[in-house]
Amino acid sequence: MTPKRQKTAHGEISGNAADVEADVSIINPEIFSPEVLAQHKAKYADAKPYTHGVVTPLCDDARLRAVQAEMREHLTANFKETDLFKVLQTGDLVTIDKADPSIVPKIPELLKLRAAIYSPQFRAMVQEMTGCAPLTDRIDCSANVYPRSGHLLCHDDVIGTRCISYIIYLTDPDEGWTERDGGALELYPVIEPGTPAVDPTTELLPAWNSMAFFTVQPGRSFHSVQEVFAEDKPRLSISGWYHAAEAPKGSEHATLTQLQTRTGGDDDIEDFTPFPAAIAAIVKEAAAAEEDKKAGGGQAEKNDGDGEEHDEDEDCLQIWPDKEDLEYLARWVNPEYLQAENMLQIRAKMEEDSSVQLREFLIPEHAAAIRAATRVEDSGGALGDGRVPNRAAGIGGGWRAVGPTHKQRYLAYDPGAGADDAAGRPGKDKPGKDKPGKAKGKGESAGAILHAIREELFASEPFARLLAAMTNLRPTAFKGEVRRFRPGLDYTVAHHGILTVDPRLDATLCVVDDEGDIKSSAWDFGECGGFECYIAADEEGDAADAATAAVYKAQGEDDEDELLSVSASFNTLSLVHRDEGLMRFVKYVSHLAPSSRWDRRRGG
């Protein structure tokens, strides 16, 4: 199979089984026997976390090897990547013979397999085994190759009239697939309808000549394809759906519906901590403006019409960090960023591009402590650099896993949840100018250090005034958290639930191990994920043009809505002025990444 790199979307094109001759001779005849069918039916009904089953061996071994050979030799695979997946996908298998008649004599066994699995006899078997509604003769399938680092994140497959999902595995028939190879079909239980658990409870390996089934259920049939860890051992499969005459009930819980729903969570003022001085200044300015208006507005009219810029300069002075602020900030921040001329250059960059990345943001003392602590914890958890991750890695000591998994999975730090709280960084204090930053000593955990940065720097009014000087914006409140994205496990996806009514200033301090050219290149080029991407939602408010719905989109759509991609780099503060029409996501961090991505995110 010849790879062709092309960023696009996963698609759905359908045909009709009546268009092809029904021939099931390629299928293992034993699976049609009443005894075997009864066994599969019983196992399917009792399966957890939701109804599913595996039929093996599905086909005559020699003929399925011929199918695999035809696919590898004659089908072209396109590289496709969004926030939800990274995969090589062939063109449409539904109309492949009609779109290109010259390929028909080259793929006879593949076409016979397609005809067989959509034949009336096979569909009757599927209906009997699963207990589903009557299935139509609609054909809906494609071929996928997950190479090393390929993956598909959690979703429920619900769209239209899909009734039964299936995957036929054509992995290496002579070299068995093991857990350490990754690529398992992961099935998730639900905490409540529409909310999957953080981790799967069932994993089905992509064993040669097996066919996995599950019933498509809105807000319940959550599943993912685990990242492939094996090198030179691609996970080749044919996947598709059997359709019913009507869509399933409960679509309000479906993944796509949820990703398209604007919840306003980022607008909840109760989640924000105010900056009293900033609010007081704005109130004072508003009161002064009102007084001027009552007095006749002469001065205001003069200022509006004289074309001079001194008013902006006066505003600048009101929000500029004073001497006391700078002394406080100097305990944390690289002095280069505290010089007035540099602040003005950063402001100009922000006004032009709405974003800027400030490298080497923290002074070396704090940066060195963070680098040492994060390396120790990644090493202790055996994470990154191609190591197969343990799902429990990093959990505990103040870190907890955060879902729901169809929108995100990462670790968040809460000092009250572990021993690190007693290490000297209680979360109750909100520092001001009288609470200077402290040097970080050896032995402190990464979570404790990053939490200290949150409480003593990011939550301080001097830092708010520094951001105001750098951006010409007026932060009046903030919220944020300390996060860890573990290699081989964690991510966020773009969805309409993070759209806001008003613009936001995102300030994210990122920490990764990028020391040396090899590690630095891995992050810079995004091959191991971990970058933060901003994309535009469409004007109508649905996700038709968003990467969140990419697993459901039609072929041929591109990623023109991507506005900004910020590579992960060590000790870098990223400032992004995010307007109300933007979504963001942190791309899944591959097990090949040199380290975890740690960040201290602040919004205001």
VODREN-894118 format. One line per 3 residues: number of its first residue (from 1); for each residue x, y, z of C-alpha. Coordinates in steps of 0.02 Angstrom, whole numbers, plus 32768, in hexadecimal, padded with zeros to 4 digits. Layout:
# residues N
NUM) X:Y:Z ~ ...;
END
This chain:
# residues 604
1) 8000:8000:8000 ~ 8053:80A1:7FC7 ~ 8047:812C:8049;
4) 8016:81D9:800D ~ 801F:8266:808A ~ 7F84:82D1:8088;
7) 7F2F:832C:8117 ~ 7E74:8319:8104 ~ 7DDD:82D2:815C;
10) 7D95:8228:817C ~ 7D05:8209:8106 ~ 7C69:81A5:80EA;
13) 7C2D:8171:803D ~ 7BA9:80EC:8029 ~ 7B6D:8072:7FA7;
16) 7AED:7FE8:7F9C ~ 7B07:7F2E:7FB2 ~ 7A88:7F08:7F2C;
19) 7B06:7F47:7EAD ~ 7B7B:7EB3:7EC7 ~ 7B66:7DF8:7EBB;
22) 7B53:7D9F:7F63 ~ 7BDE:7D21:7F7B ~ 7C10:7CEE:802B;
25) 7C8C:7C65:7FFE ~ 7D1B:7CCD:8044 ~ 7CC9:7CC9:80F1;
28) 7CEC:7C3D:816D ~ 7C4C:7BD3:815D ~ 7C4F:7BA2:8215;
31) 7C18:7C4F:824E ~ 7B6F:7C33:81FB ~ 7B4D:7B92:825B;
34) 7AC1:7B9F:82DE ~ 7B32:7B62:836A ~ 7BBF:7BDE:8349;
37) 7B44:7C6B:832B ~ 7AEE:7C45:83D1 ~ 7B95:7C4E:842C;
40) 7BC1:7CF4:83DC ~ 7B14:7D38:8402 ~ 7B21:7D0B:84BB;
43) 7BCF:7D56:84CC ~ 7B99:7DF3:8471 ~ 7B05:7E11:84E4;
46) 7B6E:7DF8:8582 ~ 7C04:7E5F:854B ~ 7C3E:7EF5:85AF;
49) 7C47:7F8A:85B2 ~ 7BC5:7F80:8527 ~ 7B8D:7EFF:84A9;
52) 7C1A:7EC7:8437 ~ 7C66:7E2A:83F0 ~ 7CF3:7DDF:8389;
55) 7CE3:7D5D:82FF ~ 7D81:7CFB:82D6 ~ 7DB8:7CB4:8262;
58) 7D4B:7D1C:81F0 ~ 7D8B:7CE4:8146 ~ 7DE7:7C5C:80EC;
61) 7E9B:7C81:811E ~ 7EE8:7C72:8070 ~ 7E66:7CE2:8021;
64) 7E75:7D67:80A8 ~ 7F31:7D68:808C ~ 7F09:7D8A:7FD6;
67) 7E99:7E1C:800C ~ 7F27:7E62:8074 ~ 7FA1:7E52:7FE3;
70) 7F2A:7EAA:7F6B ~ 7F11:7F3A:7FE4 ~ 7FCA:7F52:8000;
73) 7FF6:7F4C:7F48 ~ 7F67:7FA9:7EF5 ~ 7F18:8022:7F71;
76) 7F5D:80CF:7F97 ~ 7F56:810E:804A ~ 7F48:81C6:8076;
79) 7F8E:820C:8118 ~ 7F07:8260:8180 ~ 7F19:82B8:8225;
82) 7EA8:8325:8290 ~ 7E92:833D:834B ~ 7E36:8296:834F;
85) 7EA3:8222:82E9 ~ 7F41:81FB:828B ~ 7F2B:8175:8206;
88) 7F4D:813F:8154 ~ 7EA8:8125:80F8 ~ 7E85:80E0:804C;
91) 7E09:8129:7FD4 ~ 7D54:80F3:7FD7 ~ 7D3A:8036:7FD9;
94) 7C81:804A:7FB5 ~ 7C8E:8083:7F01 ~ 7D45:805B:7EDF;
97) 7D19:7FE5:7E50 ~ 7CA4:8064:7DFE ~ 7D18:80F8:7E16;
100) 7DAA:809C:7DC6 ~ 7D76:8003:7D5F ~ 7E2C:7FDE:7D36;
103) 7E4C:7FAA:7DEA ~ 7DC7:7F22:7DEB ~ 7E35:7E95:7DA6;
106) 7EBC:7EC4:7E23 ~ 7E53:7EB2:7EC1 ~ 7DDB:7E1F:7EA3;
109) 7DE6:7DD8:7F54 ~ 7DCB:7E81:7FA6 ~ 7D2E:7E9D:7F40;
112) 7CEF:7DEF:7F6C ~ 7D0C:7E11:8025 ~ 7CAD:7EB5:8019;
115) 7C1D:7E5D:7FC1 ~ 7C1C:7DD1:8042 ~ 7C14:7E3C:80DF;
118) 7B84:7EA2:8098 ~ 7B26:7E0C:8051 ~ 7A77:7DE3:8091;
121) 7AB8:7D44:80E3 ~ 7B43:7D9C:8142 ~ 7AD4:7E2F:8175;
124) 7A55:7DB3:81B8 ~ 7ADE:7D62:821F ~ 7B13:7E0C:8264;
127) 7A5F:7E38:828D ~ 7A43:7D92:82E7 ~ 7AE7:7D9D:8348;
130) 7ACF:7E52:8381 ~ 7A12:7E58:8394 ~ 7A11:7EFC:8334;
133) 7989:7F47:82C8 ~ 7978:7F08:8213 ~ 7A0F:7F3D:81AE;
136) 7A04:7F90:8105 ~ 7A6E:7F61:806F ~ 7AD3:8002:8079;
139) 7B90:7FE9:8067 ~ 7BFE:805A:80D1 ~ 7CB6:802D:80E7;
142) 7D6B:8063:80D0 ~ 7E19:8020:80F0 ~ 7E8C:8069:8173;
145) 7F42:8056:819F ~ 7F80:808D:824A ~ 803E:8099:8241;
148) 80AA:80B2:82DA ~ 8060:8144:833F ~ 7FBA:8136:82E0;
151) 7F1E:8148:834E ~ 7E65:8174:8355 ~ 7E22:81C9:83F1;
154) 7D83:81A3:8452 ~ 7CDA:81B9:83FB ~ 7C37:8156:83EB;
157) 7C27:8144:832B ~ 7B76:818A:832B ~ 7B41:81DF:828B;
160) 7AA6:81C8:8223 ~ 7A65:8115:8219 ~ 7B03:80B9:824E;
163) 7ACD:8020:82B0 ~ 7B60:7FA6:82BE ~ 7C19:7FD4:82B4;
166) 7C96:7F52:827B ~ 7D51:7F40:825E ~ 7DA6:7EB3:81FB;
169) 7E5D:7EA2:822B ~ 7EE0:7E7C:81A7 ~ 7F7B:7E8C:8212;
172) 8014:7E1D:81F8 ~ 7FD2:7D69:81F1 ~ 807A:7D1E:821E;
175) 80AB:7D8E:82B0 ~ 802B:7D97:833B ~ 7FF1:7E3D:8381;
178) 8015:7E5C:843A ~ 7FE0:7EDD:84BB ~ 8089:7F32:84AF;
181) 8068:7F52:83F6 ~ 7FD9:7FC8:8424 ~ 7F4F:7FE5:83A4;
184) 7EC8:7F94:840D ~ 7E10:7FBD:83F5 ~ 7DEA:800D:849D;
187) 7D38:800B:84E3 ~ 7D04:8085:856B ~ 7C7C:8076:85EF;
190) 7C12:8110:8611 ~ 7C06:8172:86B3 ~ 7B5C:81B1:8678;
193) 7B0B:81B9:85CC ~ 7B7D:821C:855A ~ 7C12:821B:85D1;
196) 7C96:8195:85BB ~ 7D0E:8161:8644 ~ 7DC1:819F:863D;
199) 7E07:80F4:8612 ~ 7DC4:805E:85AF ~ 7D98:7FBB:8605;
202) 7DA2:7F49:856C ~ 7E2B:7F3E:84E9 ~ 7E1A:7ED5:844C;
205) 7EBC:7EAF:83F1 ~ 7EBC:7EBE:8333 ~ 7ED9:7E05:8317;
208) 7EEC:7DC4:8266 ~ 7E4D:7D84:8212 ~ 7DD8:7DC2:829B;
211) 7D40:7E32:828E ~ 7D0B:7E9D:8321 ~ 7C57:7EDD:832F;
214) 7BFD:7F54:83A4 ~ 7B53:7FA7:83A7 ~ 7B55:8061:8384;
217) 7B01:80B5:8419 ~ 7AF7:8172:8431 ~ 7B5C:81A8:84C7;
220) 7B8B:80F5:84F3 ~ 7BF1:809A:846D ~ 7C8E:80FD:8495;
223) 7D2B:80B1:844C ~ 7DD7:80E0:840B ~ 7E69:8095:83AE;
226) 7EFE:8092:8422 ~ 7F9F:80DB:83DD ~ 8005:805B:837E;
229) 80A9:8040:83DA ~ 80F4:7FBB:8368 ~ 8176:7FED:82E8;
232) 8166:7FA9:8236 ~ 80C6:7F4F:8264 ~ 8035:7FB2:8219;
235) 7F84:7F96:8256 ~ 7F24:7F77:81B4 ~ 7E68:7F65:81BA;
238) 7DC4:7F79:815E ~ 7D44:7FD6:81C6 ~ 7C93:800C:81A8;
241) 7BDF:8009:81DE ~ 7B3D:7FAE:81C3 ~ 7AAB:8026:81B9;
244) 79F8:801A:81F7 ~ 7963:8070:81A8 ~ 795B:80F2:8233;
247) 79D7:814F:82A1 ~ 79EA:8112:8355 ~ 7990:816D:83E0;
250) 79ED:81DA:845C ~ 7A53:8240:83E0 ~ 7A60:82CE:845F;
253) 7AE4:8264:84B9 ~ 7B48:823F:841C ~ 7BFE:8276:8411;
256) 7BE4:82E3:8377 ~ 7B4F:833B:83C6 ~ 7BB3:835F:8462;
259) 7C48:83A1:8402 ~ 7BD5:8415:83A1 ~ 7B7C:8457:843C;
262) 7BB0:84FE:8484 ~ 7BA6:84EA:8541 ~ 7BF3:858E:8578;
265) 7C63:853A:85F8 ~ 7CF1:85B6:85D9 ~ 7C78:8646:85FB;
268) 7C4B:8610:86AC ~ 7C87:86A2:8717 ~ 7C83:8636:87B3;
271) 7D1C:85DA:876F ~ 7D82:867B:8765 ~ 7DE7:86CF:87EE;
274) 7DDD:878D:87E0 ~ 7E6B:880A:87E2 ~ 7E23:888E:8859;
277) 7E9C:8918:8828 ~ 7E78:8902:876E ~ 7DBD:8905:878B;
280) 7DCC:899E:87FB ~ 7E31:89FA:8776 ~ 7DAE:89D6:86F1;
283) 7D21:8A0E:8765 ~ 7D81:8AAD:878D ~ 7D9D:8AD1:86D4;
286) 7CE5:8AB3:86AF ~ 7CB1:8B29:873A ~ 7D28:8BAF:86FB;
289) 7CE4:8B9C:864B ~ 7C34:8BAF:868D ~ 7C64:8C4C:86EA;
292) 7CB2:8C94:864C ~ 7C13:8C6C:85EE ~ 7BA9:8CC4:866F;
295) 7C1D:8D5A:866A ~ 7BFE:8D6E:85B1 ~ 7C7E:8CFB:8563;
298) 7CEA:8D87:8520 ~ 7D8E:8D36:854C ~ 7D52:8C8F:8508;
301) 7D21:8CE1:8464 ~ 7DCC:8D33:8459 ~ 7E25:8C8F:8477;
304) 7DB7:8C34:83F9 ~ 7DDB:8CB1:8371 ~ 7E90:8CE7:8382;
307) 7EDB:8C48:8339 ~ 7F67:8C40:83BA ~ 7F9C:8B9F:8411;
310) 7FBA:8BE3:84C0 ~ 7F17:8B99:8501 ~ 7F54:8AEA:84D7;
313) 7FFA:8B12:852A ~ 7F9E:8B49:85C7 ~ 7F3C:8AA6:85C9;
316) 7FDF:8A4A:85B2 ~ 8028:8AA0:864B ~ 7F90:8A71:86B4;
319) 7FA9:89B8:8693 ~ 8068:89B6:868A ~ 80C1:8953:8713;
322) 810B:89CB:8793 ~ 81B3:89BB:87EA ~ 816B:894F:8874;
325) 8119:88DD:87F3 ~ 81BC:88C8:8795 ~ 821A:889C:8834;
328) 819A:8816:8858 ~ 8199:87D1:87A7 ~ 8258:87CE:879F;
331) 8256:873F:881C ~ 8204:86D5:8794 ~ 820D:8722:86E8;
334) 82A0:8733:8671 ~ 82D9:87E9:8684 ~ 82D8:87FF:85C6;
337) 821A:87F9:85CC ~ 8211:887E:8654 ~ 8265:8906:85EC;
340) 81ED:898A:85AB ~ 822D:8987:84F8 ~ 8218:88CB:84EE;
343) 8168:88D4:8535 ~ 813C:894F:84AB ~ 8185:88DC:8426;
346) 8120:884B:846B ~ 8084:88B8:846C ~ 809F:88E6:83B5;
349) 80B0:882E:8389 ~ 8010:8805:83E7 ~ 7FB0:8891:8392;
352) 7FEA:8854:82E8 ~ 7FDB:8797:82FD ~ 7F6F:8780:839A;
355) 7FF3:8706:83DB ~ 80A8:8700:8414 ~ 811A:867C:8461;
358) 8195:86B4:84E6 ~ 8224:8638:84F7 ~ 828F:8626:8594;
361) 8205:867E:85F3 ~ 8234:8649:86A3 ~ 82DD:8670:86ED;
364) 835C:85E1:86E7 ~ 8348:85B6:879F ~ 8291:8585:878B;
367) 82A7:853D:86DC ~ 8330:84C7:8717 ~ 82C5:848A:87A9;
370) 8232:8467:8736 ~ 829E:840D:86B6 ~ 82EA:839D:873C;
373) 8243:8375:878F ~ 81E7:834D:86ED ~ 8273:82DC:86B1;
376) 8273:827C:8754 ~ 81B7:825F:874B ~ 81B7:822B:8694;
379) 8245:81B3:86B7 ~ 81F1:816D:8751 ~ 814F:8152:86F1;
382) 81AB:8104:865B ~ 815A:8182:85E6 ~ 8195:81C2:853D;
385) 8222:8196:84C6 ~ 81C0:8105:847C ~ 8197:80AE:851F;
388) 80EC:805B:852E ~ 8089:80C0:85AF ~ 802F:8082:8648;
391) 7F84:80D4:865A ~ 7FA0:80F1:8713 ~ 8047:8149:86F6;
394) 804F:81F1:874D ~ 7FAA:81E1:87AA ~ 7FB6:8208:8864;
397) 801D:8284:88C7 ~ 7FA2:830D:889C ~ 7F86:82D9:87E6;
400) 7EDD:8299:87AB ~ 7E9E:8263:8700 ~ 7E23:82DB:86AC;
403) 7D9F:82AF:862B ~ 7D23:829A:85DC ~ 7D8A:8234:8562;
406) 7D2B:8265:84C4 ~ 7D64:8318:84E5 ~ 7E05:8307:8548;
409) 7E77:829E:85B3 ~ 7F09:82E3:8617 ~ 7F45:82EF:86C9;
412) 7F1B:8389:8731 ~ 7F77:83B9:87CF ~ 7F1B:83DA:8872;
415) 7F8F:83F1:8907 ~ 7F03:83C7:897F ~ 7EF5:8319:8934;
418) 7FA3:82DC:8961 ~ 803C:82EB:89CD ~ 8083:8378:8964;
421) 800A:83F0:89BA ~ 8070:83DD:8A57 ~ 810F:8404:89F9;
424) 80F3:84BD:8A0B ~ 807C:84FB:8983 ~ 7FCD:8508:89CE;
427) 7F4A:853E:8951 ~ 7EE9:85B4:89C3 ~ 7F60:8647:89C0;
430) 7F4E:86C4:8932 ~ 7FF4:8720:8930 ~ 8008:87D8:8912;
433) 809E:8848:8912 ~ 80C9:8814:89C4 ~ 80DD:875C:8995;
436) 817A:874D:892A ~ 81A1:86B1:88C7 ~ 8212:8633:891A;
439) 82A0:85D1:88CF ~ 8273:851E:88AF ~ 82DB:84A0:890E;
442) 8315:83F5:88D8 ~ 829A:8369:88F8 ~ 81F9:83CA:88DA;
445) 8181:8377:8863 ~ 8158:83BE:87B9 ~ 80A5:83D8:87EF;
448) 80D7:843A:888A ~ 814D:84AA:8826 ~ 80CE:84CE:879D;
451) 8046:84EC:881F ~ 80B8:856A:8875 ~ 80CB:85C3:87CF;
454) 800F:85C8:87BF ~ 7FF0:860C:886D ~ 8085:8681:8880;
457) 809A:86C1:87CF ~ 8005:86A2:875C ~ 7F85:86CD:87E2;
460) 7FDC:876F:8813 ~ 7FA5:881E:87E4 ~ 8057:884E:87B0;
463) 804F:87C3:872D ~ 7FA4:8801:86F4 ~ 7FEF:88AE:86D9;
466) 8083:8861:867C ~ 8009:880A:8607 ~ 7FA9:88AC:85F0;
469) 804A:8906:85C0 ~ 807A:887C:8546 ~ 7FD0:8869:84F3;
472) 7F73:890F:8509 ~ 7EE7:88A7:8554 ~ 7EA1:88BC:8604;
475) 7E97:8816:8661 ~ 7E18:8827:86EE ~ 7E10:8770:8726;
478) 7E62:86C9:8704 ~ 7E4B:860F:870F ~ 7EBC:857F:86E2;
481) 7F0C:84DE:8717 ~ 7FAD:847D:8718 ~ 7FA6:83F1:8697;
484) 800D:835D:8660 ~ 7FF7:8306:85B8 ~ 8048:825B:85C3;
487) 8097:820B:8529 ~ 8028:8184:84DF ~ 7F8E:81B9:8542;
490) 7F57:826F:8548 ~ 7F08:82F8:84DC ~ 7E7A:8374:84CB;
493) 7E07:8387:8434 ~ 7DB6:8422:83EB ~ 7CFE:8435:8411;
496) 7C7C:84BE:841B ~ 7C70:84AF:84D7 ~ 7D0C:851C:84E6;
499) 7CCB:85AA:8479 ~ 7CB0:864A:84DC ~ 7C3D:86E0:84D0;
502) 7CCF:8758:84EB ~ 7D86:8750:84B6 ~ 7E07:86FF:8528;
505) 7EC1:8713:8543 ~ 7F12:8667:854F ~ 7FB9:8666:85A9;
508) 8008:85B9:85A8 ~ 80B1:858E:85F1 ~ 80ED:84EF:859E;
511) 8171:8474:85D9 ~ 81B5:83E3:8572 ~ 825C:838E:8562;
514) 82A0:83D9:84C0 ~ 8358:83DC:84EC ~ 83C1:83AF:8454;
517) 839A:83B3:839B ~ 8341:830C:8392 ~ 82C7:8331:8420;
520) 82AD:83E3:83E8 ~ 8283:83AC:8336 ~ 8206:832C:8375;
523) 81A1:83B6:83C7 ~ 81BF:843D:8344 ~ 817C:83D7:82B2;
526) 80E8:8394:8315 ~ 8108:82DE:82E8 ~ 80F6:82AA:839D;
529) 8061:831C:83BD ~ 8056:838B:8456 ~ 803D:842C:83F3;
532) 7FAC:84A0:8419 ~ 7F40:84CB:8384 ~ 7EBD:8554:836F;
535) 7E35:853C:82EE ~ 7D9D:85A0:82BA ~ 7CEB:8567:82D4;
538) 7C74:858E:8247 ~ 7BFA:861E:8250 ~ 7B61:85B0:8260;
541) 7BA2:8567:8303 ~ 7BA8:84B2:82CE ~ 7C46:844A:82BC;
544) 7C3A:8423:8204 ~ 7CDD:847E:81E2 ~ 7D33:8455:8287;
547) 7DB5:83D0:82A9 ~ 7D47:8391:8337 ~ 7CD3:8345:82B6;
550) 7D5C:830C:8241 ~ 7D3B:8254:825F ~ 7C8F:8271:8215;
553) 7CB8:82E8:8185 ~ 7CB0:82C8:80CC ~ 7D4D:82AB:8067;
556) 7D9B:8340:8011 ~ 7D89:83BC:80A1 ~ 7E2B:840A:80DC;
559) 7E6F:845E:8178 ~ 7E69:8513:813E ~ 7E14:8541:81E3;
562) 7EB9:8526:8240 ~ 7EF1:85D3:8276 ~ 7F82:85B4:82EB;
565) 7FEB:8520:8321 ~ 8061:8536:83B5 ~ 80EA:84B3:83C5;
568) 8114:8476:8472 ~ 81BA:84BA:84B3 ~ 820E:84C6:855C;
571) 81F3:855E:85CB ~ 818C:85BB:854A ~ 80F9:862C:8572;
574) 807A:8630:84E5 ~ 8003:86C4:84DF ~ 7F6B:86B5:846D;
577) 7EDC:8730:845E ~ 7E4F:86B4:843D ~ 7DAE:86FF:83FD;
580) 7D02:86B5:8415 ~ 7D08:8653:8372 ~ 7DA2:85EB:8398;
583) 7DB8:853C:83DD ~ 7E5B:84EE:8415 ~ 7EA4:8443:8437;
586) 7F46:83F1:846F ~ 7F71:8368:83F2 ~ 7F80:82B7:8438;
589) 802F:829D:847C ~ 807D:8204:842B ~ 80DE:8181:848C;
592) 8170:81B5:841D ~ 8175:8263:846D ~ 8214:8288:84CE;
595) 81B0:82B2:856A ~ 8108:82E2:85B0 ~ 80C3:838C:8584;
598) 80AD:83EE:8626 ~ 8058:8497:8625 ~ 8015:851E:8694;
601) 7F7D:8562:8639 ~ 7F2F:8609:8664 ~ 7E97:865B:8615;
604) 7E55:8707:8634;
END
